[in-house]
Amino acid sequence: MSIPSAELANPFTSAEFELLRQFYAGVPTRVLRREFALDPWALLNRHRHLPPAQHQRLLHELRARPTSPEEIATTG
């Protein structure tokens, strides 16, 4: 089964991306599930099954974003 190229270009919605970002920042999954009404483990599984280059690019982007209110305030 192949994944459509449009889905590879942007595999996550903004809410899904934010959930992943917070997951990698250390927010507990029970909090994420309640806050986003999404399954964090399903999203993480989708992220881990991306092609290697895309997985690394997205992981880098997730980790490059500010994670705390203090960081967000100082970066814009």
PDB file of N, CA, C and O in Angstrom:
ATOM      1  N   MET A   1       0.848  -1.183   0.000  1.00  0.00           N
ATOM      2  CA  MET A   1       0.000   0.000   0.000  1.00  0.00           C
ATOM      3  C   MET A   1       0.888   1.238   0.000  1.00  0.00           C
ATOM      4  O   MET A   1       1.742   1.391   0.873  1.00  0.00           O
ATOM      5  N   SER A   2       0.692   2.110  -0.960  1.00  0.00           N
ATOM      6  CA  SER A   2       1.501   3.328  -1.003  1.00  0.00           C
ATOM      7  C   SER A   2       0.714   4.497  -0.429  1.00  0.00           C
ATOM      8  O   SER A   2      -0.516   4.528  -0.471  1.00  0.00           O
ATOM      9  N   ILE A   3       1.450   5.444   0.102  1.00  0.00           N
ATOM     10  CA  ILE A   3       0.850   6.638   0.696  1.00  0.00           C
ATOM     11  C   ILE A   3       0.812   7.726  -0.367  1.00  0.00           C
ATOM     12  O   ILE A   3       1.832   7.975  -1.010  1.00  0.00           O
ATOM     13  N   PRO A   4      -0.329   8.386  -0.575  1.00  0.00           N
ATOM     14  CA  PRO A   4      -0.397   9.457  -1.577  1.00  0.00           C
ATOM     15  C   PRO A   4       0.637  10.542  -1.299  1.00  0.00           C
ATOM     16  O   PRO A   4       0.913  10.868  -0.144  1.00  0.00           O
ATOM     17  N   SER A   5       1.208  11.098  -2.370  1.00  0.00           N
ATOM     18  CA  SER A   5       2.271  12.093  -2.205  1.00  0.00           C
ATOM     19  C   SER A   5       1.794  13.327  -1.451  1.00  0.00           C
ATOM     20  O   SER A   5       2.585  13.932  -0.728  1.00  0.00           O
ATOM     21  N   ALA A   6       0.536  13.723  -1.590  1.00  0.00           N
ATOM     22  CA  ALA A   6       0.025  14.884  -0.850  1.00  0.00           C
ATOM     23  C   ALA A   6       0.069  14.616   0.651  1.00  0.00           C
ATOM     24  O   ALA A   6       0.350  15.517   1.441  1.00  0.00           O
ATOM     25  N   GLU A   7      -0.209  13.372   1.037  1.00  0.00           N
ATOM     26  CA  GLU A   7      -0.167  13.027   2.455  1.00  0.00           C
ATOM     27  C   GLU A   7       1.269  13.009   2.962  1.00  0.00           C
ATOM     28  O   GLU A   7       1.514  13.345   4.121  1.00  0.00           O
ATOM     29  N   LEU A   8       2.221  12.624   2.118  1.00  0.00           N
ATOM     30  CA  LEU A   8       3.624  12.643   2.515  1.00  0.00           C
ATOM     31  C   LEU A   8       4.122  14.064   2.695  1.00  0.00           C
ATOM     32  O   LEU A   8       4.945  14.327   3.572  1.00  0.00           O
ATOM     33  N   ALA A   9       3.634  14.986   1.875  1.00  0.00           N
ATOM     34  CA  ALA A   9       4.078  16.377   1.960  1.00  0.00           C
ATOM     35  C   ALA A   9       3.607  17.017   3.258  1.00  0.00           C
ATOM     36  O   ALA A   9       4.352  17.789   3.862  1.00  0.00           O
ATOM     37  N   ASN A  10       2.410  16.720   3.696  1.00  0.00           N
ATOM     38  CA  ASN A  10       1.854  17.301   4.915  1.00  0.00           C
ATOM     39  C   ASN A  10       1.042  16.226   5.636  1.00  0.00           C
ATOM     40  O   ASN A  10      -0.188  16.233   5.569  1.00  0.00           O
ATOM     41  N   PRO A  11       1.724  15.296   6.331  1.00  0.00           N
ATOM     42  CA  PRO A  11       1.009  14.150   6.882  1.00  0.00           C
ATOM     43  C   PRO A  11       0.176  14.428   8.131  1.00  0.00           C
ATOM     44  O   PRO A  11      -0.604  13.571   8.545  1.00  0.00           O
ATOM     45  N   PHE A  12       0.325  15.613   8.743  1.00  0.00           N
ATOM     46  CA  PHE A  12      -0.368  15.891   9.998  1.00  0.00           C
ATOM     47  C   PHE A  12      -1.084  17.233   9.950  1.00  0.00           C
ATOM     48  O   PHE A  12      -0.592  18.193   9.357  1.00  0.00           O
ATOM     49  N   THR A  13      -2.255  17.287  10.584  1.00  0.00           N
ATOM     50  CA  THR A  13      -2.957  18.559  10.732  1.00  0.00           C
ATOM     51  C   THR A  13      -2.196  19.403  11.754  1.00  0.00           C
ATOM     52  O   THR A  13      -1.280  18.908  12.411  1.00  0.00           O
ATOM     53  N   SER A  14      -2.566  20.654  11.887  1.00  0.00           N
ATOM     54  CA  SER A  14      -1.882  21.514  12.860  1.00  0.00           C
ATOM     55  C   SER A  14      -2.103  21.004  14.290  1.00  0.00           C
ATOM     56  O   SER A  14      -1.191  21.079  15.114  1.00  0.00           O
ATOM     57  N   ALA A  15      -3.301  20.489  14.594  1.00  0.00           N
ATOM     58  CA  ALA A  15      -3.559  19.945  15.934  1.00  0.00           C
ATOM     59  C   ALA A  15      -2.718  18.692  16.182  1.00  0.00           C
ATOM     60  O   ALA A  15      -2.181  18.508  17.275  1.00  0.00           O
ATOM     61  N   GLU A  16      -2.606  17.836  15.173  1.00  0.00           N
ATOM     62  CA  GLU A  16      -1.790  16.633  15.314  1.00  0.00           C
ATOM     63  C   GLU A  16      -0.318  16.991  15.498  1.00  0.00           C
ATOM     64  O   GLU A  16       0.381  16.393  16.315  1.00  0.00           O
ATOM     65  N   PHE A  17       0.142  17.977  14.724  1.00  0.00           N
ATOM     66  CA  PHE A  17       1.530  18.425  14.843  1.00  0.00           C
ATOM     67  C   PHE A  17       1.784  18.969  16.250  1.00  0.00           C
ATOM     68  O   PHE A  17       2.809  18.664  16.860  1.00  0.00           O
ATOM     69  N   GLU A  18       0.858  19.770  16.759  1.00  0.00           N
ATOM     70  CA  GLU A  18       1.009  20.336  18.104  1.00  0.00           C
ATOM     71  C   GLU A  18       1.017  19.231  19.160  1.00  0.00           C
ATOM     72  O   GLU A  18       1.793  19.293  20.114  1.00  0.00           O
ATOM     73  N   LEU A  19       0.167  18.231  18.998  1.00  0.00           N
ATOM     74  CA  LEU A  19       0.166  17.113  19.935  1.00  0.00           C
ATOM     75  C   LEU A  19       1.523  16.411  19.916  1.00  0.00           C
ATOM     76  O   LEU A  19       2.078  16.122  20.976  1.00  0.00           O
ATOM     77  N   LEU A  20       2.061  16.135  18.736  1.00  0.00           N
ATOM     78  CA  LEU A  20       3.377  15.498  18.642  1.00  0.00           C
ATOM     79  C   LEU A  20       4.457  16.369  19.271  1.00  0.00           C
ATOM     80  O   LEU A  20       5.334  15.866  19.974  1.00  0.00           O
ATOM     81  N   ARG A  21       4.395  17.664  19.022  1.00  0.00           N
ATOM     82  CA  ARG A  21       5.390  18.580  19.581  1.00  0.00           C
ATOM     83  C   ARG A  21       5.368  18.512  21.106  1.00  0.00           C
ATOM     84  O   ARG A  21       6.414  18.430  21.750  1.00  0.00           O
ATOM     85  N   GLN A  22       4.166  18.547  21.672  1.00  0.00           N
ATOM     86  CA  GLN A  22       4.047  18.489  23.125  1.00  0.00           C
ATOM     87  C   GLN A  22       4.459  17.121  23.669  1.00  0.00           C
ATOM     88  O   GLN A  22       5.030  17.033  24.756  1.00  0.00           O
ATOM     89  N   PHE A  23       4.172  16.057  22.921  1.00  0.00           N
ATOM     90  CA  PHE A  23       4.603  14.724  23.338  1.00  0.00           C
ATOM     91  C   PHE A  23       6.126  14.678  23.448  1.00  0.00           C
ATOM     92  O   PHE A  23       6.662  14.211  24.453  1.00  0.00           O
ATOM     93  N   TYR A  24       6.818  15.158  22.426  1.00  0.00           N
ATOM     94  CA  TYR A  24       8.283  15.143  22.441  1.00  0.00           C
ATOM     95  C   TYR A  24       8.855  16.112  23.470  1.00  0.00           C
ATOM     96  O   TYR A  24      10.013  15.984  23.869  1.00  0.00           O
ATOM     97  N   ALA A  25       8.051  17.078  23.900  1.00  0.00           N
ATOM     98  CA  ALA A  25       8.483  18.007  24.948  1.00  0.00           C
ATOM     99  C   ALA A  25       8.269  17.417  26.343  1.00  0.00           C
ATOM    100  O   ALA A  25       8.699  18.001  27.337  1.00  0.00           O
ATOM    101  N   GLY A  26       7.600  16.251  26.418  1.00  0.00           N
ATOM    102  CA  GLY A  26       7.449  15.579  27.697  1.00  0.00           C
ATOM    103  C   GLY A  26       6.088  15.674  28.353  1.00  0.00           C
ATOM    104  O   GLY A  26       5.931  15.260  29.501  1.00  0.00           O
ATOM    105  N   VAL A  27       5.096  16.210  27.652  1.00  0.00           N
ATOM    106  CA  VAL A  27       3.745  16.286  28.221  1.00  0.00           C
ATOM    107  C   VAL A  27       3.178  14.860  28.294  1.00  0.00           C
ATOM    108  O   VAL A  27       3.263  14.119  27.315  1.00  0.00           O
ATOM    109  N   PRO A  28       2.604  14.470  29.431  1.00  0.00           N
ATOM    110  CA  PRO A  28       2.056  13.114  29.576  1.00  0.00           C
ATOM    111  C   PRO A  28       0.939  12.828  28.563  1.00  0.00           C
ATOM    112  O   PRO A  28       0.148  13.710  28.227  1.00  0.00           O
ATOM    113  N   THR A  29       0.892  11.592  28.088  1.00  0.00           N
ATOM    114  CA  THR A  29      -0.096  11.237  27.069  1.00  0.00           C
ATOM    115  C   THR A  29      -1.528  11.388  27.568  1.00  0.00           C
ATOM    116  O   THR A  29      -2.410  11.719  26.775  1.00  0.00           O
ATOM    117  N   ARG A  30      -1.788  11.158  28.842  1.00  0.00           N
ATOM    118  CA  ARG A  30      -3.164  11.320  29.346  1.00  0.00           C
ATOM    119  C   ARG A  30      -3.618  12.775  29.229  1.00  0.00           C
ATOM    120  O   ARG A  30      -4.792  13.041  28.970  1.00  0.00           O
ATOM    121  N   VAL A  31      -2.693  13.714  29.418  1.00  0.00           N
ATOM    122  CA  VAL A  31      -3.009  15.138  29.276  1.00  0.00           C
ATOM    123  C   VAL A  31      -3.267  15.460  27.806  1.00  0.00           C
ATOM    124  O   VAL A  31      -4.212  16.178  27.480  1.00  0.00           O
ATOM    125  N   LEU A  32      -2.431  14.930  26.928  1.00  0.00           N
ATOM    126  CA  LEU A  32      -2.600  15.179  25.493  1.00  0.00           C
ATOM    127  C   LEU A  32      -3.915  14.604  24.984  1.00  0.00           C
ATOM    128  O   LEU A  32      -4.614  15.242  24.197  1.00  0.00           O
ATOM    129  N   ARG A  33      -4.247  13.409  25.428  1.00  0.00           N
ATOM    130  CA  ARG A  33      -5.496  12.774  24.990  1.00  0.00           C
ATOM    131  C   ARG A  33      -6.699  13.618  25.412  1.00  0.00           C
ATOM    132  O   ARG A  33      -7.643  13.794  24.642  1.00  0.00           O
ATOM    133  N   ARG A  34      -6.659  14.133  26.629  1.00  0.00           N
ATOM    134  CA  ARG A  34      -7.758  14.957  27.136  1.00  0.00           C
ATOM    135  C   ARG A  34      -7.809  16.303  26.407  1.00  0.00           C
ATOM    136  O   ARG A  34      -8.886  16.767  26.033  1.00  0.00           O
ATOM    137  N   GLU A  35      -6.644  16.930  26.206  1.00  0.00           N
ATOM    138  CA  GLU A  35      -6.587  18.258  25.605  1.00  0.00           C
ATOM    139  C   GLU A  35      -6.941  18.259  24.119  1.00  0.00           C
ATOM    140  O   GLU A  35      -7.610  19.176  23.643  1.00  0.00           O
ATOM    141  N   PHE A  36      -6.501  17.243  23.389  1.00  0.00           N
ATOM    142  CA  PHE A  36      -6.674  17.230  21.937  1.00  0.00           C
ATOM    143  C   PHE A  36      -7.769  16.291  21.447  1.00  0.00           C
ATOM    144  O   PHE A  36      -8.159  16.363  20.281  1.00  0.00           O
ATOM    145  N   ALA A  37      -8.272  15.417  22.305  1.00  0.00           N
ATOM    146  CA  ALA A  37      -9.268  14.412  21.905  1.00  0.00           C
ATOM    147  C   ALA A  37      -8.760  13.582  20.725  1.00  0.00           C
ATOM    148  O   ALA A  37      -9.521  13.216  19.829  1.00  0.00           O
ATOM    149  N   LEU A  38      -7.453  13.292  20.745  1.00  0.00           N
ATOM    150  CA  LEU A  38      -6.811  12.452  19.737  1.00  0.00           C
ATOM    151  C   LEU A  38      -6.018  11.374  20.464  1.00  0.00           C
ATOM    152  O   LEU A  38      -5.697  11.521  21.643  1.00  0.00           O
ATOM    153  N   ASP A  39      -5.706  10.303  19.767  1.00  0.00           N
ATOM    154  CA  ASP A  39      -4.906   9.228  20.346  1.00  0.00           C
ATOM    155  C   ASP A  39      -3.423   9.512  20.100  1.00  0.00           C
ATOM    156  O   ASP A  39      -2.948   9.359  18.975  1.00  0.00           O
ATOM    157  N   PRO A  40      -2.687   9.923  21.136  1.00  0.00           N
ATOM    158  CA  PRO A  40      -1.265  10.240  20.957  1.00  0.00           C
ATOM    159  C   PRO A  40      -0.459   9.067  20.411  1.00  0.00           C
ATOM    160  O   PRO A  40       0.468   9.265  19.625  1.00  0.00           O
ATOM    161  N   TRP A  41      -0.807   7.842  20.823  1.00  0.00           N
ATOM    162  CA  TRP A  41      -0.033   6.676  20.378  1.00  0.00           C
ATOM    163  C   TRP A  41      -0.251   6.401  18.902  1.00  0.00           C
ATOM    164  O   TRP A  41       0.682   5.985  18.215  1.00  0.00           O
ATOM    165  N   ALA A  42      -1.446   6.621  18.398  1.00  0.00           N
ATOM    166  CA  ALA A  42      -1.704   6.434  16.967  1.00  0.00           C
ATOM    167  C   ALA A  42      -0.914   7.452  16.148  1.00  0.00           C
ATOM    168  O   ALA A  42      -0.355   7.114  15.105  1.00  0.00           O
ATOM    169  N   LEU A  43      -0.869   8.704  16.622  1.00  0.00           N
ATOM    170  CA  LEU A  43      -0.095   9.726  15.908  1.00  0.00           C
ATOM    171  C   LEU A  43       1.393   9.417  15.947  1.00  0.00           C
ATOM    172  O   LEU A  43       2.090   9.564  14.943  1.00  0.00           O
ATOM    173  N   LEU A  44       1.872   8.995  17.093  1.00  0.00           N
ATOM    174  CA  LEU A  44       3.280   8.648  17.218  1.00  0.00           C
ATOM    175  C   LEU A  44       3.619   7.482  16.288  1.00  0.00           C
ATOM    176  O   LEU A  44       4.678   7.471  15.661  1.00  0.00           O
ATOM    177  N   ASN A  45       2.733   6.520  16.204  1.00  0.00           N
ATOM    178  CA  ASN A  45       2.938   5.388  15.309  1.00  0.00           C
ATOM    179  C   ASN A  45       3.000   5.849  13.850  1.00  0.00           C
ATOM    180  O   ASN A  45       3.862   5.399  13.094  1.00  0.00           O
ATOM    181  N   ARG A  46       2.091   6.742  13.455  1.00  0.00           N
ATOM    182  CA  ARG A  46       2.128   7.294  12.090  1.00  0.00           C
ATOM    183  C   ARG A  46       3.440   8.017  11.841  1.00  0.00           C
ATOM    184  O   ARG A  46       4.045   7.861  10.780  1.00  0.00           O
ATOM    185  N   HIS A  47       3.888   8.816  12.822  1.00  0.00           N
ATOM    186  CA  HIS A  47       5.133   9.562  12.669  1.00  0.00           C
ATOM    187  C   HIS A  47       6.313   8.609  12.505  1.00  0.00           C
ATOM    188  O   HIS A  47       7.174   8.823  11.650  1.00  0.00           O
ATOM    189  N   ARG A  48       6.354   7.579  13.307  1.00  0.00           N
ATOM    190  CA  ARG A  48       7.472   6.626  13.257  1.00  0.00           C
ATOM    191  C   ARG A  48       7.495   5.807  11.979  1.00  0.00           C
ATOM    192  O   ARG A  48       8.539   5.266  11.615  1.00  0.00           O
ATOM    193  N   HIS A  49       6.361   5.704  11.286  1.00  0.00           N
ATOM    194  CA  HIS A  49       6.307   4.923  10.054  1.00  0.00           C
ATOM    195  C   HIS A  49       6.444   5.773   8.791  1.00  0.00           C
ATOM    196  O   HIS A  49       6.236   5.272   7.686  1.00  0.00           O
ATOM    197  N   LEU A  50       6.788   7.038   8.941  1.00  0.00           N
ATOM    198  CA  LEU A  50       7.082   7.863   7.770  1.00  0.00           C
ATOM    199  C   LEU A  50       8.393   7.384   7.153  1.00  0.00           C
ATOM    200  O   LEU A  50       9.189   6.733   7.830  1.00  0.00           O
ATOM    201  N   PRO A  51       8.629   7.698   5.879  1.00  0.00           N
ATOM    202  CA  PRO A  51       9.937   7.395   5.296  1.00  0.00           C
ATOM    203  C   PRO A  51      11.032   8.055   6.139  1.00  0.00           C
ATOM    204  O   PRO A  51      10.810   9.141   6.675  1.00  0.00           O
ATOM    205  N   PRO A  52      12.204   7.431   6.270  1.00  0.00           N
ATOM    206  CA  PRO A  52      13.245   7.927   7.179  1.00  0.00           C
ATOM    207  C   PRO A  52      13.585   9.410   7.031  1.00  0.00           C
ATOM    208  O   PRO A  52      13.694  10.114   8.036  1.00  0.00           O
ATOM    209  N   ALA A  53      13.751   9.889   5.825  1.00  0.00           N
ATOM    210  CA  ALA A  53      14.115  11.300   5.638  1.00  0.00           C
ATOM    211  C   ALA A  53      13.002  12.219   6.130  1.00  0.00           C
ATOM    212  O   ALA A  53      13.271  13.236   6.770  1.00  0.00           O
ATOM    213  N   GLN A  54      11.767  11.867   5.836  1.00  0.00           N
ATOM    214  CA  GLN A  54      10.640  12.697   6.266  1.00  0.00           C
ATOM    215  C   GLN A  54      10.471  12.617   7.785  1.00  0.00           C
ATOM    216  O   GLN A  54      10.161  13.622   8.426  1.00  0.00           O
ATOM    217  N   HIS A  55      10.670  11.446   8.357  1.00  0.00           N
ATOM    218  CA  HIS A  55      10.592  11.284   9.809  1.00  0.00           C
ATOM    219  C   HIS A  55      11.605  12.196  10.486  1.00  0.00           C
ATOM    220  O   HIS A  55      11.258  12.901  11.434  1.00  0.00           O
ATOM    221  N   GLN A  56      12.847  12.195  10.019  1.00  0.00           N
ATOM    222  CA  GLN A  56      13.891  13.020  10.620  1.00  0.00           C
ATOM    223  C   GLN A  56      13.607  14.510  10.445  1.00  0.00           C
ATOM    224  O   GLN A  56      13.818  15.298  11.366  1.00  0.00           O
ATOM    225  N   ARG A  57      13.129  14.893   9.263  1.00  0.00           N
ATOM    226  CA  ARG A  57      12.822  16.304   9.001  1.00  0.00           C
ATOM    227  C   ARG A  57      11.718  16.794   9.940  1.00  0.00           C
ATOM    228  O   ARG A  57      11.823  17.877  10.516  1.00  0.00           O
ATOM    229  N   LEU A  58      10.670  16.000  10.091  1.00  0.00           N
ATOM    230  CA  LEU A  58       9.562  16.381  10.967  1.00  0.00           C
ATOM    231  C   LEU A  58      10.006  16.392  12.427  1.00  0.00           C
ATOM    232  O   LEU A  58       9.619  17.283  13.183  1.00  0.00           O
ATOM    233  N   LEU A  59      10.808  15.417  12.828  1.00  0.00           N
ATOM    234  CA  LEU A  59      11.315  15.373  14.196  1.00  0.00           C
ATOM    235  C   LEU A  59      12.147  16.613  14.497  1.00  0.00           C
ATOM    236  O   LEU A  59      12.034  17.199  15.574  1.00  0.00           O
ATOM    237  N   HIS A  60      12.982  17.011  13.541  1.00  0.00           N
ATOM    238  CA  HIS A  60      13.789  18.224  13.718  1.00  0.00           C
ATOM    239  C   HIS A  60      12.884  19.449  13.864  1.00  0.00           C
ATOM    240  O   HIS A  60      13.121  20.301  14.720  1.00  0.00           O
ATOM    241  N   GLU A  61      11.853  19.531  13.031  1.00  0.00           N
ATOM    242  CA  GLU A  61      10.922  20.662  13.098  1.00  0.00           C
ATOM    243  C   GLU A  61      10.154  20.667  14.426  1.00  0.00           C
ATOM    244  O   GLU A  61       9.940  21.724  15.019  1.00  0.00           O
ATOM    245  N   LEU A  62       9.747  19.496  14.881  1.00  0.00           N
ATOM    246  CA  LEU A  62       9.037  19.401  16.164  1.00  0.00           C
ATOM    247  C   LEU A  62       9.905  19.892  17.310  1.00  0.00           C
ATOM    248  O   LEU A  62       9.431  20.613  18.188  1.00  0.00           O
ATOM    249  N   ARG A  63      11.161  19.508  17.302  1.00  0.00           N
ATOM    250  CA  ARG A  63      12.065  19.872  18.396  1.00  0.00           C
ATOM    251  C   ARG A  63      12.564  21.302  18.294  1.00  0.00           C
ATOM    252  O   ARG A  63      13.031  21.858  19.288  1.00  0.00           O
ATOM    253  N   ALA A  64      12.477  21.909  17.122  1.00  0.00           N
ATOM    254  CA  ALA A  64      12.953  23.278  16.934  1.00  0.00           C
ATOM    255  C   ALA A  64      11.951  24.311  17.435  1.00  0.00           C
ATOM    256  O   ALA A  64      12.319  25.462  17.672  1.00  0.00           O
ATOM    257  N   ARG A  65      10.698  23.918  17.598  1.00  0.00           N
ATOM    258  CA  ARG A  65       9.655  24.850  18.048  1.00  0.00           C
ATOM    259  C   ARG A  65       9.768  25.086  19.545  1.00  0.00           C
ATOM    260  O   ARG A  65      10.158  24.179  20.281  1.00  0.00           O
ATOM    261  N   PRO A  66       9.432  26.297  20.016  1.00  0.00           N
ATOM    262  CA  PRO A  66       9.424  26.556  21.466  1.00  0.00           C
ATOM    263  C   PRO A  66       8.428  25.631  22.164  1.00  0.00           C
ATOM    264  O   PRO A  66       7.381  25.299  21.609  1.00  0.00           O
ATOM    265  N   THR A  67       8.767  25.222  23.384  1.00  0.00           N
ATOM    266  CA  THR A  67       7.899  24.277  24.087  1.00  0.00           C
ATOM    267  C   THR A  67       7.255  24.847  25.339  1.00  0.00           C
ATOM    268  O   THR A  67       6.228  24.335  25.782  1.00  0.00           O
ATOM    269  N   SER A  68       7.821  25.877  25.912  1.00  0.00           N
ATOM    270  CA  SER A  68       7.252  26.429  27.139  1.00  0.00           C
ATOM    271  C   SER A  68       6.735  27.840  26.885  1.00  0.00           C
ATOM    272  O   SER A  68       7.162  28.484  25.927  1.00  0.00           O
ATOM    273  N   PRO A  69       5.819  28.336  27.728  1.00  0.00           N
ATOM    274  CA  PRO A  69       5.338  29.711  27.564  1.00  0.00           C
ATOM    275  C   PRO A  69       6.478  30.723  27.590  1.00  0.00           C
ATOM    276  O   PRO A  69       6.432  31.728  26.882  1.00  0.00           O
ATOM    277  N   GLU A  70       7.504  30.461  28.407  1.00  0.00           N
ATOM    278  CA  GLU A  70       8.642  31.379  28.477  1.00  0.00           C
ATOM    279  C   GLU A  70       9.399  31.410  27.150  1.00  0.00           C
ATOM    280  O   GLU A  70       9.784  32.478  26.674  1.00  0.00           O
ATOM    281  N   GLU A  71       9.611  30.233  26.555  1.00  0.00           N
ATOM    282  CA  GLU A  71      10.295  30.167  25.265  1.00  0.00           C
ATOM    283  C   GLU A  71       9.467  30.843  24.178  1.00  0.00           C
ATOM    284  O   GLU A  71      10.004  31.559  23.332  1.00  0.00           O
ATOM    285  N   ILE A  72       8.162  30.613  24.206  1.00  0.00           N
ATOM    286  CA  ILE A  72       7.283  31.223  23.206  1.00  0.00           C
ATOM    287  C   ILE A  72       7.325  32.740  23.335  1.00  0.00           C
ATOM    288  O   ILE A  72       7.361  33.439  22.323  1.00  0.00           O
ATOM    289  N   ALA A  73       7.320  33.263  24.559  1.00  0.00           N
ATOM    290  CA  ALA A  73       7.354  34.709  24.787  1.00  0.00           C
ATOM    291  C   ALA A  73       8.659  35.323  24.292  1.00  0.00           C
ATOM    292  O   ALA A  73       8.658  36.448  23.793  1.00  0.00           O
ATOM    293  N   THR A  74       9.769  34.605  24.420  1.00  0.00           N
ATOM    294  CA  THR A  74      11.057  35.176  24.011  1.00  0.00           C
ATOM    295  C   THR A  74      11.353  34.992  22.535  1.00  0.00           C
ATOM    296  O   THR A  74      12.222  35.675  21.994  1.00  0.00           O
ATOM    297  N   THR A  75      10.636  34.064  21.857  1.00  0.00           N
ATOM    298  CA  THR A  75      10.917  33.835  20.443  1.00  0.00           C
ATOM    299  C   THR A  75       9.890  34.470  19.529  1.00  0.00           C
ATOM    300  O   THR A  75      10.045  34.438  18.308  1.00  0.00           O
ATOM    301  N   GLY A  76       8.861  35.039  20.090  1.00  0.00           N
ATOM    302  CA  GLY A  76       7.952  35.742  19.219  1.00  0.00           C
ATOM    303  C   GLY A  76       6.569  35.323  19.309  1.00  0.00           C
ATOM    304  O   GLY A  76       5.714  35.862  18.606  1.00  0.00           O
TER     305      GLY A  76
END
